[in-house]
């Protein structure tokens, strides 16, 4: 399935631009927010330990964090929607373009923005739970007594956040394809994604773990190259800088490529789940085993018929089933 997704990516290499733009947007948003908060609070940040009693209650820090999370979430969803639309176009037998994908994403702002707000708020809550142990550690460094119960509670909150974040990721696994194709609201899209995920949870989990393993294996040659450069330079600053630069570039390339591959796979999985048709590029990859039984597939197709949305014809090409 990774090979099939990569085959689509080879035909439409510009799809890699969307994960790259998402990373660039996140970097710009993060730096701009951090600088703004730093200036507005006379040097305070979440990493400041001088006086935790001040920065913990400083509203600008919380506002800055919330704004950064919301904007980064929006950028990620927007560019992922453009990528997903491009994959959809290719699966339908058309030739996607960068301008067309961006235009399609802009046309879906009415569903992307509400979903970005909901997902951003959920992410903000997770971020707060993750930061509780750090808050208490900073308070202790400032000489403030923290009860043992509070320390355990903070650590437990971080564990709960990790579990809930994993569940949230799986529940919303197919939200972006739902947004792009069905253009439903945030709550409806979340419910729809969860309903589809329940039918394909085995395939989704195995594929995601497999993609992460592939990404890790792709990182190894880059790390080995960095090691050789640093070793050849015998620890010289120039060799270290070159090695770090190559390592960062390799890491970013792997992240961008794997993000595009996963986005393409999700659209292929969504199309099969909702139509019963396997995109041509994915024939023979095992995608047709996404359902545990044929009964689930029949029920899904009946549900789409009852909803009034037309089904694609039983041909090699998937036809569009949303108005453009």
LUMKOL-657556 format. One line per field, with one value per residue (C-alpha): residue number from 1; residue in one letter; x, y, z. Coordinates in Angstrom, 2 decimals. Layout:
N
voza: [NUM / ...]
torba: [a / ...]
X: [X / ...]
Y: [Y / ...]
Z: [Z / ...]
This chain:
324
voza: [1 / 2 / 3 / 4 / 5 / 6 / 7 / 8 / 9 / 10 / 11 / 12 / 13 / 14 / 15 / 16 / 17 / 18 / 19 / 20 / 21 / 22 / 23 / 24 / 25 / 26 / 27 / 28 / 29 / 30 / 31 / 32 / 33 / 34 / 35 / 36 / 37 / 38 / 39 / 40 / 41 / 42 / 43 / 44 / 45 / 46 / 47 / 48 / 49 / 50 / 51 / 52 / 53 / 54 / 55 / 56 / 57 / 58 / 59 / 60 / 61 / 62 / 63 / 64 / 65 / 66 / 67 / 68 / 69 / 70 / 71 / 72 / 73 / 74 / 75 / 76 / 77 / 78 / 79 / 80 / 81 / 82 / 83 / 84 / 85 / 86 / 87 / 88 / 89 / 90 / 91 / 92 / 93 / 94 / 95 / 96 / 97 / 98 / 99 / 100 / 101 / 102 / 103 / 104 / 105 / 106 / 107 / 108 / 109 / 110 / 111 / 112 / 113 / 114 / 115 / 116 / 117 / 118 / 119 / 120 / 121 / 122 / 123 / 124 / 125 / 126 / 127 / 128 / 129 / 130 / 131 / 132 / 133 / 134 / 135 / 136 / 137 / 138 / 139 / 140 / 141 / 142 / 143 / 144 / 145 / 146 / 147 / 148 / 149 / 150 / 151 / 152 / 153 / 154 / 155 / 156 / 157 / 158 / 159 / 160 / 161 / 162 / 163 / 164 / 165 / 166 / 167 / 168 / 169 / 170 / 171 / 172 / 173 / 174 / 175 / 176 / 177 / 178 / 179 / 180 / 181 / 182 / 183 / 184 / 185 / 186 / 187 / 188 / 189 / 190 / 191 / 192 / 193 / 194 / 195 / 196 / 197 / 198 / 199 / 200 / 201 / 202 / 203 / 204 / 205 / 206 / 207 / 208 / 209 / 210 / 211 / 212 / 213 / 214 / 215 / 216 / 217 / 218 / 219 / 220 / 221 / 222 / 223 / 224 / 225 / 226 / 227 / 228 / 229 / 230 / 231 / 232 / 233 / 234 / 235 / 236 / 237 / 238 / 239 / 240 / 241 / 242 / 243 / 244 / 245 / 246 / 247 / 248 / 249 / 250 / 251 / 252 / 253 / 254 / 255 / 256 / 257 / 258 / 259 / 260 / 261 / 262 / 263 / 264 / 265 / 266 / 267 / 268 / 269 / 270 / 271 / 272 / 273 / 274 / 275 / 276 / 277 / 278 / 279 / 280 / 281 / 282 / 283 / 284 / 285 / 286 / 287 / 288 / 289 / 290 / 291 / 292 / 293 / 294 / 295 / 296 / 297 / 298 / 299 / 300 / 301 / 302 / 303 / 304 / 305 / 306 / 307 / 308 / 309 / 310 / 311 / 312 / 313 / 314 / 315 / 316 / 317 / 318 / 319 / 320 / 321 / 322 / 323 / 324]
torba: [x / x / x / x / x / x / x / x / x / x / x / x / x / x / x / x / x / x / x / x / x / x / x / x / x / x / x / x / x / x / x / x / x / x / x / x / x / x / x / x / x / x / x / x / x / x / x / x / x / x / x / x / x / x / x / x / x / x / x / x / x / x / x / x / x / x / x / x / x / x / x / x / x / x / x / x / x / x / x / x / x / x / x / x / x / x / x / x / x / x / x / x / x / x / x / x / x / x / x / x / x / x / x / x / x / x / x / x / x / x / x / x / x / x / x / x / x / x / x / x / x / x / x / x / x / x / x / x / x / x / x / x / x / x / x / x / x / x / x / x / x / x / x / x / x / x / x / x / x / x / x / x / x / x / x / x / x / x / x / x / x / x / x / x / x / x / x / x / x / x / x / x / x / x / x / x / x / x / x / x / x / x / x / x / x / x / x / x / x / x / x / x / x / x / x / x / x / x / x / x / x / x / x / x / x / x / x / x / x / x / x / x / x / x / x / x / x / x / x / x / x / x / x / x / x / x / x / x / x / x / x / x / x / x / x / x / x / x / x / x / x / x / x / x / x / x / x / x / x / x / x / x / x / x / x / x / x / x / x / x / x / x / x / x / x / x / x / x / x / x / x / x / x / x / x / x / x / x / x / x / x / x / x / x / x / x / x / x / x / x / x / x / x / x / x / x / x / x / x / x / x / x / x / x / x / x / x / x / x / x / x / x / x / x / x / x / x / x / x / x / x / x / x / x]
X: [0.00 / 2.94 / 4.25 / 0.85 / 0.67 / 4.20 / 3.17 / 0.52 / 3.04 / 5.50 / 2.84 / 1.93 / 5.12 / 3.70 / 1.57 / 4.69 / 4.46 / 1.45 / 3.12 / 6.13 / 3.92 / 2.25 / 5.63 / 6.74 / 3.51 / 3.85 / 7.42 / 6.46 / 3.44 / 5.44 / 8.29 / 5.96 / 3.83 / 6.84 / 8.45 / 5.17 / 4.58 / 8.23 / 8.03 / 4.56 / 5.51 / 9.02 / 10.80 / 8.40 / 7.85 / 6.83 / 10.49 / 11.11 / 11.85 / 12.77 / 9.36 / 6.81 / 4.29 / 4.19 / 4.23 / 1.76 / -0.95 / 0.14 / -2.86 / -0.78 / 1.16 / -2.02 / -3.52 / -0.33 / -0.27 / -3.94 / -3.49 / -0.42 / -2.20 / -5.30 / -3.33 / -1.01 / -4.01 / -5.74 / -2.64 / -2.19 / -5.82 / -5.95 / -2.88 / -3.80 / -7.21 / -5.49 / -3.32 / -6.34 / -8.27 / -5.35 / -5.33 / -9.10 / -8.74 / -6.09 / -8.22 / -11.09 / -8.92 / -8.27 / -4.97 / -4.74 / -2.90 / -1.45 / -3.75 / -6.79 / -6.00 / -5.51 / -8.72 / -10.61 / -9.23 / -10.27 / -13.75 / -14.05 / -13.06 / -16.63 / -15.97 / -12.21 / -12.32 / -14.91 / -13.06 / -9.73 / -11.23 / -12.59 / -9.40 / -7.27 / -9.18 / -8.81 / -5.09 / -4.78 / -6.29 / -3.84 / -0.97 / -2.01 / -2.19 / 1.27 / 2.68 / 1.39 / 4.51 / 6.69 / 4.60 / 5.10 / 8.81 / 9.27 / 7.34 / 9.65 / 12.72 / 11.39 / 11.20 / 7.45 / 6.28 / 4.22 / 2.29 / 3.19 / -0.40 / -0.17 / 2.98 / 1.37 / -1.76 / 0.29 / 2.13 / -1.18 / -2.63 / 0.22 / -0.44 / -4.17 / -3.37 / -1.22 / -4.00 / -6.74 / -4.64 / -4.07 / -7.80 / -8.61 / -6.18 / -7.80 / -11.36 / -10.52 / -8.38 / -10.56 / -11.91 / -10.03 / -11.32 / -14.82 / -14.37 / -13.11 / -15.67 / -18.80 / -18.18 / -20.00 / -19.67 / -17.09 / -19.30 / -20.86 / -17.42 / -16.05 / -18.96 / -18.63 / -14.90 / -15.43 / -18.12 / -15.79 / -12.85 / -14.84 / -15.22 / -11.56 / -9.77 / -7.51 / -6.36 / -5.99 / -3.88 / -1.66 / -1.15 / -0.30 / 2.20 / 3.66 / 4.04 / 5.75 / 8.14 / 8.93 / 9.59 / 11.96 / 13.83 / 14.14 / 15.75 / 18.55 / 20.58 / 20.49 / 21.64 / 24.42 / 25.53 / 25.60 / 27.67 / 30.19 / 30.52 / 31.08 / 33.49 / 35.45 / 35.70 / 37.10 / 34.72 / 35.54 / 32.88 / 32.53 / 31.88 / 29.41 / 27.48 / 27.43 / 26.33 / 23.53 / 22.38 / 22.23 / 20.50 / 17.81 / 17.26 / 16.97 / 14.54 / 12.33 / 12.34 / 11.24 / 8.51 / 7.16 / 7.21 / 5.61 / 2.94 / 2.00 / 1.95 / -0.27 / -2.65 / -2.96 / -3.58 / -6.33 / -8.21 / -7.87 / -9.16 / -12.05 / -13.09 / -13.06 / -15.00 / -17.70 / -17.98 / -16.67 / -14.37 / -10.62 / -8.67 / -6.68 / -3.33 / -4.28 / -5.50 / -3.74 / -2.47 / -4.93 / -7.02 / -10.12 / -9.61 / -10.20 / -13.59 / -13.77 / -16.77 / -18.84 / -21.89 / -20.26 / -19.50 / -23.08 / -24.43 / -22.12 / -23.20 / -26.88 / -26.34 / -24.89 / -27.83 / -30.28 / -28.41 / -29.17 / -25.56 / -25.01 / -22.62 / -19.86 / -20.33 / -18.65 / -15.81 / -12.09 / -12.51 / -14.26 / -16.68 / -17.23 / -20.17 / -20.23 / -21.20 / -18.35]
Y: [0.00 / 2.32 / 1.45 / 2.18 / 5.53 / 6.33 / 5.48 / 8.19 / 10.59 / 9.91 / 10.86 / 14.03 / 15.11 / 18.53 / 16.89 / 16.92 / 20.70 / 20.61 / 18.88 / 21.15 / 24.24 / 22.92 / 22.53 / 25.97 / 27.55 / 25.85 / 27.13 / 30.70 / 30.67 / 29.23 / 31.73 / 34.71 / 33.76 / 33.13 / 36.47 / 38.34 / 36.84 / 37.36 / 41.06 / 41.61 / 40.00 / 41.45 / 38.16 / 35.56 / 32.20 / 28.69 / 27.82 / 30.66 / 29.40 / 32.68 / 33.29 / 30.56 / 32.28 / 35.08 / 33.26 / 30.55 / 33.18 / 35.47 / 35.50 / 36.49 / 33.25 / 31.20 / 33.31 / 33.00 / 29.24 / 28.94 / 31.14 / 29.19 / 25.84 / 27.04 / 28.56 / 25.57 / 23.23 / 25.27 / 25.32 / 21.56 / 20.78 / 23.26 / 21.91 / 18.30 / 18.95 / 20.23 / 17.09 / 14.84 / 16.55 / 15.99 / 12.27 / 12.16 / 13.74 / 11.20 / 8.29 / 9.62 / 9.52 / 13.24 / 15.08 / 17.24 / 20.54 / 22.59 / 25.52 / 23.25 / 21.63 / 24.99 / 26.29 / 23.22 / 23.71 / 27.38 / 26.38 / 24.16 / 26.78 / 26.70 / 23.18 / 23.39 / 26.40 / 24.95 / 21.64 / 23.40 / 25.29 / 22.09 / 20.11 / 23.04 / 23.35 / 19.63 / 19.91 / 22.87 / 20.81 / 17.99 / 20.49 / 21.79 / 18.26 / 17.49 / 20.65 / 20.03 / 18.10 / 20.91 / 23.52 / 21.77 / 21.26 / 24.97 / 25.79 / 23.54 / 25.16 / 28.49 / 27.13 / 26.56 / 23.43 / 21.06 / 18.26 / 14.74 / 14.16 / 17.07 / 15.67 / 12.28 / 13.97 / 15.97 / 12.87 / 11.00 / 13.86 / 13.53 / 9.78 / 10.41 / 13.03 / 10.51 / 7.90 / 10.36 / 11.90 / 8.44 / 7.70 / 11.11 / 10.50 / 7.18 / 8.51 / 11.34 / 9.19 / 9.80 / 13.26 / 15.09 / 12.85 / 13.29 / 17.07 / 17.10 / 14.75 / 15.18 / 18.74 / 18.12 / 20.06 / 19.30 / 17.16 / 15.28 / 14.72 / 13.41 / 10.99 / 9.92 / 9.34 / 7.26 / 5.18 / 4.46 / 3.77 / 1.17 / -0.77 / -0.51 / -0.23 / -3.22 / -1.98 / 1.59 / 0.62 / -1.79 / 0.69 / 3.55 / 1.47 / 0.22 / 3.74 / 4.89 / 1.93 / 2.77 / 6.38 / 5.22 / 2.95 / 5.80 / 7.93 / 5.43 / 6.14 / 9.85 / 9.28 / 7.01 / 9.68 / 12.30 / 9.96 / 9.44 / 13.18 / 13.99 / 11.08 / 12.12 / 15.66 / 14.36 / 16.54 / 19.79 / 22.53 / 22.66 / 18.94 / 19.16 / 21.98 / 20.19 / 16.95 / 18.64 / 20.48 / 17.28 / 15.46 / 18.12 / 18.24 / 14.45 / 14.42 / 17.07 / 15.23 / 11.99 / 13.76 / 15.49 / 12.35 / 10.13 / 12.74 / 12.82 / 9.01 / 8.69 / 11.34 / 9.48 / 6.19 / 7.69 / 8.91 / 5.50 / 3.81 / 6.27 / 5.69 / 1.94 / 2.09 / 4.34 / 3.00 / -0.55 / 0.34 / -0.15 / 2.65 / 1.23 / 2.02 / -0.03 / -3.20 / -6.23 / -4.36 / -5.94 / -2.79 / -4.82 / -6.61 / -3.40 / -4.75 / -7.69 / -9.01 / -8.27 / -7.47 / -4.28 / -3.18 / -3.78 / -1.84 / 1.08 / 1.23 / 1.03 / 3.89 / 6.06 / 5.26 / 6.22 / 9.50 / 10.40 / 10.58 / 8.82 / 5.89 / 5.74 / 3.38 / -0.01 / 0.95 / 1.37 / 5.08 / 6.56 / 9.29 / 12.36 / 12.27 / 15.80 / 18.91 / 21.14]
Z: [0.00 / 0.64 / -2.80 / -4.37 / -2.57 / -3.70 / -7.26 / -7.09 / -5.59 / -8.43 / -10.97 / -9.09 / -7.36 / -6.57 / -3.86 / -1.68 / -1.68 / 0.63 / 3.61 / 3.05 / 3.13 / 6.29 / 8.01 / 6.86 / 8.09 / 11.49 / 11.81 / 10.90 / 13.23 / 16.09 / 15.79 / 15.30 / 18.30 / 20.53 / 19.61 / 20.11 / 23.55 / 24.53 / 23.68 / 25.17 / 28.50 / 28.83 / 28.28 / 29.66 / 27.99 / 28.96 / 29.43 / 31.90 / 35.41 / 37.09 / 38.58 / 37.71 / 39.95 / 37.38 / 34.05 / 35.08 / 35.60 / 32.75 / 30.34 / 27.31 / 27.54 / 27.45 / 24.70 / 22.66 / 23.09 / 22.11 / 19.03 / 17.94 / 18.32 / 16.43 / 13.56 / 13.20 / 13.24 / 10.55 / 8.34 / 8.71 / 7.87 / 4.98 / 3.18 / 3.98 / 2.41 / -0.72 / -0.82 / -0.26 / -3.03 / -5.40 / -4.57 / -5.10 / -8.52 / -9.51 / -8.33 / -10.43 / -13.53 / -13.75 / -13.67 / -10.54 / -10.47 / -7.65 / -8.40 / -8.59 / -5.24 / -3.54 / -5.07 / -3.82 / -0.31 / -0.33 / -1.53 / 1.56 / 4.12 / 5.44 / 6.78 / 7.28 / 9.63 / 12.08 / 12.16 / 12.71 / 15.66 / 17.24 / 16.63 / 17.80 / 21.08 / 21.71 / 20.93 / 23.30 / 26.13 / 25.41 / 25.45 / 28.87 / 30.28 / 28.88 / 30.47 / 34.01 / 35.14 / 33.74 / 35.55 / 38.87 / 38.21 / 37.55 / 40.71 / 42.74 / 41.20 / 42.42 / 45.97 / 46.08 / 47.87 / 45.72 / 47.49 / 46.46 / 45.42 / 43.02 / 41.43 / 40.87 / 39.55 / 37.05 / 35.87 / 35.60 / 33.56 / 31.05 / 30.75 / 30.28 / 27.64 / 25.74 / 25.78 / 24.85 / 22.09 / 20.58 / 20.70 / 19.21 / 16.35 / 15.51 / 15.84 / 13.44 / 11.14 / 8.07 / 8.91 / 6.16 / 3.34 / 4.80 / 4.81 / 1.24 / -0.29 / 1.84 / 3.06 / 6.34 / 9.59 / 12.30 / 14.55 / 11.64 / 10.09 / 13.38 / 13.77 / 10.15 / 10.51 / 13.64 / 11.94 / 9.01 / 11.29 / 13.25 / 10.00 / 9.04 / 12.36 / 11.72 / 8.33 / 9.57 / 12.58 / 10.68 / 7.85 / 10.21 / 12.16 / 8.88 / 7.50 / 10.69 / 10.48 / 6.85 / 7.84 / 10.57 / 8.16 / 5.67 / 8.38 / 8.99 / 5.81 / 6.59 / 10.15 / 8.92 / 6.42 / 9.17 / 11.33 / 8.52 / 7.87 / 11.55 / 11.89 / 8.79 / 10.13 / 13.44 / 15.40 / 13.60 / 13.84 / 10.04 / 9.76 / 12.65 / 10.99 / 7.64 / 9.28 / 11.21 / 8.08 / 6.04 / 8.89 / 9.24 / 5.47 / 5.31 / 8.23 / 6.64 / 3.30 / 4.97 / 6.96 / 3.86 / 1.71 / 4.35 / 5.13 / 1.44 / 1.23 / 4.30 / 2.95 / -0.36 / 1.44 / 3.60 / 0.53 / -1.11 / 2.04 / 2.32 / -1.29 / -0.87 / 2.39 / 0.98 / -2.57 / -2.56 / -5.47 / -5.10 / -6.85 / -9.75 / -8.16 / -5.08 / -6.78 / -5.32 / -2.25 / 0.19 / 0.53 / -0.27 / 3.06 / 5.01 / 6.06 / 8.38 / 6.44 / 3.36 / 5.46 / 6.75 / 3.18 / 2.06 / 5.03 / 4.27 / 0.64 / 1.62 / 4.08 / 1.30 / -0.96 / 1.78 / 2.26 / -1.35 / -2.53 / -5.88 / -6.14 / -8.73 / -11.61 / -11.42 / -13.74 / -13.33 / -12.65 / -9.67 / -10.60 / -8.44 / -6.06 / -4.74 / -6.66 / -7.84]
